[in-house]
Amino acid sequence: MLAKFGLRFVALGYLALILMLPVAIVFVRTFQHGLAPVVNAIQQPDFLHALYLTVLITLIVVPCNTVFGVITALVLVRREFPGKSLLSALIDLPFAVSPIVVGLSLVLLYGRQGWFGGWLTAHGIQIIFALPSMVLATIFVSLPFVVREVVPVLHEIGDEQEQAASTLGASSWQTFWRITLPSIRAGVAYGVILTTARALGEFGAVSVVSGKIAGQTATLTIQVEQSYQQFDLTGAYTASLVLAVLALLTVFAMNLFKPKELD
Amino acid sequence: MAITVHNIVKNFGDFVALDDVSLDVAGGSLTALLGPSGSGKSTLLRVIAGLEEPDSGQVIISGEDATSKPAQKRNVGFVFQHYAAFKHLSVRDNVAFGLSIRKRPKSDIRARVDDLLHLVQLDGLAERYPSQLSGGQRQRMALARALAVEPKVLLLDEPFGALDANVRKDLRRWLRRLHDEMHVTTVFVTHDQEEAMEVADTIVIMNRGAIEQIGRPRELYEQPGNEFVMGFLGPVNRLGDVLVRPHDIEILLGPNGVTTEATVKRVTYLGFEVRVEMLLPNGRRLWAQATREAAEGVQPGRVVHVRAKAAKAIDTNGTGPLVPICEDGHDDPAADNPWWDRRVVMEVHHQG
């Protein structure tokens, strides 16, 4: 009896300390001086632009990585080809590489002194210190999540249902859309949650490639850093809170997409 | 011919699954592909369905060459051992799947699904999900689903393998009755010889990627072509080169001129029949299947008198057809040794 309570206490205590305490403090500190300073911070042009950039980048990155993730998972599980294990290892590369290094390599590729730099400048295309590089960096760091969530689900359900569908006359697309996709909903949902969370919270790579130009190439995470360095604590806390809210909205949305019987 | 396959070869790496197999299946028949694991029976079925591509050979269904057609276009119904139910769809939507792919009008689909559910005795379960059905119900749903699109050919891959023994027996008979009503050319794969004998018109026995023999159940049982077929369809005593079925051995308590002595070693009661294990004078062991009446007085240690009502011999190579010896209980008096101690020497016929 005591042991059972003891274990729960330890687990809850751990979560409280590591997870809930920091989040609660952010919430408390944000509204420490009342509602007015928060409302004021939200209305700053730099803040609004940062919010816009974060949401825009996430709305581009998440669908891209979801589609890519599902296709790649299908290829990895249902097909044999030479170099398959290499592909699988490459998918995990973003986990192994530090985001700062990711940012740096993008600069080395697309920056003015970079490999493609001359060609890009000649054609008037700006990648580094602009939106394209920020999107590329965020795509890279959040790439593996959907793939890694969907692969085990595909393994588990096997391909017999898909075979049955084809004997009943379904084309590959019809089989995918009506049988495979509904079966992997849970994996896709979790993958999307993780991808979104990673994209929202991306800091290291994006800060290198964006140049952190306030009002132009600063995302919400960068905004948190900038505000903090300028001693604008309310601004920093407000940006953090908004990030947390965005993440929670994603979780709720995906809960609707997941099949009911799982939890 | 509803299905013809010519010279099908299929290898999985080094493993030869199908070794130049050819077969004709008559329209409207119920055929069993019977054999042990690894015999190639499931592979052959899947090649016919288009779920496996053969390395070489042809598949012809209803007169049309289907070899290059994908499964999707062959219009064959397929039933899987583990049901392959669409878990996220209701029973109704499962059965309707093929029809909705073909874009039939909703009212037509609804009527047809209701008819089929009635046929497979799943009325009232249309709105349930497969996870809420028993194994037998799921398999009946799978059958209804396969039949919904009126396939030319119905293929079943060990359809009752995942079910309890009683459910299996019930569904087996039910499949036979269904076939008698619907007359769709049906081929099913099984490793259970009792199932094949009970259900099929024609049995195709396979072993190691090749067809051993084809025939009606009774023909195969009484005139097996080789030792493998004889041994697969029923129990066999092998005495040197001679094969005797346990139920062809008659046990008498006293000699009658054509019997030989044997010492009873063990008697086992199996309810409806009795199994008697004996030792022959030449040291070989023999077991007989007897009725309870015939086994009266047979005790371990007792000397009894046995004769064979029928026996078959294999040639010394072990290949080639079996030769009947000792028919109707009468052994060949000119033979040098009795049936239970005979070494058979056959002439070797050279293939011209």
Interface residues (C-beta under 8 A of the other chain):
Chain A: E160 Q161 Q163 A164 A165 S166 T167 L168 G169 A170 S171 Q174 R178 I179 P182 S183 P259
Chain B: A49 G50 L51 P70 A71 Q72 K73 R74 N75 V76 G77 F78 F80 H82 A84 A85 F86 K87 H88 F97 G98 I101 R102 A142 R145 A146 V149
